[in-house]
Amino acid sequence: MKKKYPHILYDSESEVFSVEAQSGDSVDSEISDSIVIDYDKQGKVVRLNFYNFSLEDFSKNQKAMNDFIQSRKGSFEIVRLR
């Protein structure tokens, strides 16, 4: 089965929230505070990583996330690693 993008992952142990925008290898990264944006060789965003991401805080803002998802065409697949 083909993987759907964007692909959302959360690792509660390390508190990392990741959004994989597309398949591909990261060849460059931009870092700003606790956010890392990974780019492929064409300069397209491959992945967004949010470090020190609290799922509890995220849950408090779940309505905003749901509104965001509904506003986007396509589908999201949410996977919780731990």
KAZI-V138626 format. One line per field, one symbol per residue. psi: psi as a letter, one per 40 degrees, with the letter a starting at -180 (. if undefined). Layout:
psi = ???
This chain:
psi = hhhiiihhihhddefhhihhdiiiiheiihhhbfhhhhiaeeeihdihhhifhhddddddfdddddddddeiiaiihhhhd.
